[in-house]
């Protein structure tokens, strides 16, 4: 448990401020604070929850809400695909991991799989997933409560998520070094975020997936650095 | 529809849409496992996704502000250097973030 706590600590530091921000904003829109808990418990998707704040103020239709959430979270399909042959056992056994497959959990879990390979225990993956989920619930609830009483501002602390992804990128690169892959990914990311506004994350990840499937296996495996 | 029932319906729909994206690959696991392209995705997608998540984690307005963007780039470079030198995840993240907060509150104002 100690190892899982240590590993997920950066996510705690990221989920708390972001969750607090979400809960705070929702409460400030005039909703009861415990709706933040429901969002965290059932939706459990950071980007989608922030989109929900916009959708609430726009009075969006049920169809719009479903489609936008599905598209925004479509990247999870690629996460799942890349984990399918690594998670053994039934859907029920893997429920927590599947339900909790966020950007952060996926990043931590894949990094651990790359490092430890088959020696990584199923229960360790589940612990990572559960802890991240609890951090998010804690953050959103706290934010909701704070939002109904006081005003807080945390400036610059959101960089923790950027720093976490930077470290994870470094670790992934140590396991599988390919400058071709790295440079393509950065180029796709930059183009996508400057060209498309709302669907940029989805488009960037979809382009990466298509590119990986399209290029021959040997070209990817050939080390170029 | 009143405010409370519309937010409950919204949570239900968003929960369903999100869960579907996470569950689909596992429902068709047997089919997916037989594909060699899936192995390629599993092997290389994590490395491709990390830099994109780095970009995605930066506030959209900051991406269009050259000063703020520079501070983010310096922050990312600092984290990379620290991690390359010491290979201690928490140190890299906490020291990098502290440095970023310092820069943002002094230079960017």
Interface residues (C-beta under 8 A of the other chain):
Chain A: X6 X7 X9 X10 X13 X30 X31 X32 X35 X38 X39 X42 X43 X44 X45 X48 X49 X52 X55 X56 X59 X62 X65 X66 X67 X69 X70 X73 X74 X75 X76 X77 X78 X79 X80 X81 X82 X83 X84 X85 X86 X87 X91 X94 X98 X99 X101 X103 X106 X107 X110 X111 X114 X155 X156 X157 X158 X159 X160 X161 X162 X163 X164 X165 X166 X167 X168 X169 X170 X172 X173 X176 X178 X181 X182 X184 X185 X186 X188 X189 X190 X192 X193 X194 X197 X200 X201 X204 X205 X208 X209 X212 X213 X217 X220
Chain B: X3 X4 X6 X7 X8 X9 X10 X11 X12 X13 X14 X15 X16 X17 X18 X19 X20 X21 X22 X23 X24 X25 X26 X27 X29 X32 X33 X36 X37 X38 X39 X40 X41 X42 X43 X44 X45 X46 X47 X48 X49 X50 X51 X52 X53 X54 X55 X56 X57 X58 X59 X60 X63 X72 X75 X76 X79 X80 X83 X84 X89 X90 X92 X93 X94 X96 X97 X100 X101 X104 X105
